[in-house]
Structure formats: structure tokens, C-alpha cells
Amino acid sequence: MPIDPSKALAAEFPVQRGEWGPDDVILYHLGLGAGFEQPTDAKELEYTYEENLKVLPAYGVIPVMGTLSGLDGLPGVDINYMMVLHGEQDLVIHRPIPASGAVENKKRIAEIWDKGKAALIVMETVSSDEDGPLFTNRFSIFARGEGGFGGESGPPAGNKAPERDPDVTIESKTMPNQALIYRLCGDKNPLHVDPKFAQMGGFDKPILHGLSSFGVVCKAVVDGALEGDVTKVARYQVRFAGVVFPGETIVTSVWREGDRLLVAAKTKERDTPVISNAAVELRS
């Protein structure tokens, strides 16, 4: 049986350590295109220069990259990892992320949903420093061809964007070499740099990392709707809806809804969705 939910949900994993400093944060921001069009702009320098360096909340996905390695061999999960997609990302930022830090990452398989033709595996990692939880990631892995094991289908998608015009729209031009930079943050999947691997995955050319698009949209929201204040973001949820080719422009739309922002993003050139069912919860 490819999926054994009871065994997978009961699995225990060793605690892993993650640490970072200003150079790691700056590299991450460069991998999102920070400073690309206006390298000496004062607001962009806050992302790319160690003086007055601030940290995008989306950086919380980086210190846990090691917990995603070794997905093959998960207890109770015998699947074809060539058929796996990153479906959703849910990041809770318990406290603003410092420019330097160290955390212990504790991982578990939180949920497994039966989507019929696919299984949705939710991996949760809580990252804590000396003061307690700093951020929590929930990676939703969409395993095509692995559904039908008799489990529940899970809750419906939320965070639906309103039909009215967005309150804010931001365009973010990605760099042609953006995937080459972003991969140095820890995701070295050749799908993003090697044309042969991209063709094996069904793409004409390499695609940008989904988590790079995740960060680009986060930066667009912070800069365009929150006046650059990274500390206002308490949670950031997205569903990955499509791919970006390096060099394309991501258009982010934001709707203000009380204490949260609803978000959607698409490519400008092809008018195709990138991120949907997304929301940013604001810190009170």
C-alpha cells in the first residue's frame, strides 16, 4: 500500500538545526530580485545591505530546507517522487525574524488527505530558538497518482479573492538568472537550471522555484501594501497555481479585508496564475 496514514502520522523524526546570518538573508533577498531594477534605492538597500538590514517574513522557509531533504523513505509513504508537486505553503511567523539566528527544527507529518487521484501530504516543522517558537512551516506536498486509499479529502480551499478590483497591484520583474541565484539558498533541484531536466518535467525550459515566487509575492505585499514593514506579517498562506519562467513579470493583487490581506498573483506576459488562495494575516 503506497500510503499508510496511520504509520506516517505516527512517524518520529530527529530534530535538525538551522542557522543564518546577514549574508544568508541578503543572498535570499537577491534570489527574489531585490535591488534588480534599483540597486541603490534606499528601500532596496534595506534588503541587500547589512546596514539597517531587515528580513522578509518569507525567509522562514529557508532555515528548514534541510527538513525537506530525504522525503524519499518517509514511514508509510511509498510514492513516486517524480510525480510530486509543492501544492501549498503556510508560514506562521510567531515573532519577527532577526538578521542572525539559530533554531531547532522539529518535523512531523501533520495530515494526509485523499484527493482521489492524488494524496496531499502536509509536513509541519516548528522552528524554535532560545525564546521559543520563532516560525512554523506547513509544506503541502501533492503526490499525483497516490490517492484512493480511503482517507478524508480535507477542507476546501479558502482565502478566495474578492470579485471587486484589488486595492493594490504591484509588478515585480524577475531576473533571467534568478533561479541560478535562488538555488544557492538550498533548493538545488536541476529542474530550475538544467534544460534537459526541465524537458523531462514537461517544461520547455527551466522554471523558477515556487518558493522564489512565494518570496517575490511576499516582498510585493510588504512593499506595496505594508509600507515596507516586515514586522506586520504574522502569517502567510499560498496555493501554488502555476509556474514562472525566469525573466517574466509577476503581477501581485492585494485586497484589504479587515486584519488580513487577500492575495493573488499571475504572470504579466502569459496572464497565467502563479499563486492563488493566498492571505497575509497582520500582527496586531
Rosetta blueprint (number, residue, H / E / L):
1 M L
2 P L
3 I E
4 D L
5 P H
6 S H
7 K H
8 A H
9 L H
10 A H
11 A L
12 E L
13 F L
14 P L
15 V L
16 Q E
17 R E
18 G E
19 E E
20 W E
21 G L
22 P H
23 D H
24 D H
25 V H
26 I H
27 L H
28 Y H
29 H H
30 L H
31 G L
32 L L
33 G L
34 A L
35 G L
36 F L
37 E L
38 Q L
39 P L
40 T L
41 D L
42 A H
43 K H
44 E H
45 L H
46 E H
47 Y H
48 T H
49 Y L
50 E L
51 E L
52 N L
53 L L
54 K L
55 V L
56 L L
57 P H
58 A H
59 Y H
60 G H
61 V H
62 I L
63 P L
64 V L
65 M H
66 G H
67 T H
68 L H
69 S L
70 G L
71 L L
72 D L
73 G L
74 L L
75 P L
76 G L
77 V E
78 D L
79 I L
80 N L
81 Y H
82 M H
83 M H
84 V E
85 L E
86 H E
87 G E
88 E E
89 Q E
90 D E
91 L E
92 V E
93 I E
94 H L
95 R L
96 P L
97 I L
98 P L
99 A L
100 S L
101 G E
102 A E
103 V E
104 E E
105 N E
106 K E
107 K E
108 R E
109 I E
110 A E
111 E E
112 I E
113 W E
114 D E
115 K L
116 G L
117 K L
118 A E
119 A E
120 L E
121 I E
122 V E
123 M E
124 E E
125 T E
126 V E
127 S E
128 S E
129 D E
130 E L
131 D L
132 G E
133 P E
134 L E
135 F E
136 T E
137 N E
138 R E
139 F E
140 S E
141 I E
142 F E
143 A E
144 R E
145 G L
146 E L
147 G L
148 G L
149 F L
150 G L
151 G L
152 E L
153 S L
154 G L
155 P L
156 P L
157 A L
158 G L
159 N L
160 K L
161 A L
162 P L
163 E L
164 R L
165 D L
166 P L
167 D L
168 V E
169 T E
170 I E
171 E E
172 S E
173 K E
174 T L
175 M L
176 P L
177 N L
178 Q H
179 A H
180 L H
181 I H
182 Y H
183 R H
184 L H
185 C H
186 G L
187 D L
188 K L
189 N L
190 P H
191 L H
192 H H
193 V L
194 D L
195 P H
196 K H
197 F H
198 A H
199 Q H
200 M H
201 G L
202 G L
203 F L
204 D L
205 K L
206 P L
207 I L
208 L L
209 H L
210 G H
211 L H
212 S H
213 S H
214 F H
215 G H
216 V H
217 V H
218 C H
219 K H
220 A H
221 V H
222 V H
223 D H
224 G H
225 A H
226 L L
227 E L
228 G L
229 D L
230 V H
231 T H
232 K H
233 V E
234 A E
235 R E
236 Y E
237 Q E
238 V E
239 R E
240 F E
241 A L
242 G L
243 V L
244 V L
245 F L
246 P L
247 G L
248 E L
249 T E
250 I E
251 V E
252 T E
253 S E
254 V E
255 W E
256 R E
257 E E
258 G L
259 D L
260 R E
261 L E
262 L E
263 V E
264 A E
265 A E
266 K E
267 T E
268 K L
269 E L
270 R L
271 D L
272 T L
273 P E
274 V E
275 I E
276 S E
277 N E
278 A E
279 A E
280 V E
281 E E
282 L E
283 R L
284 S L
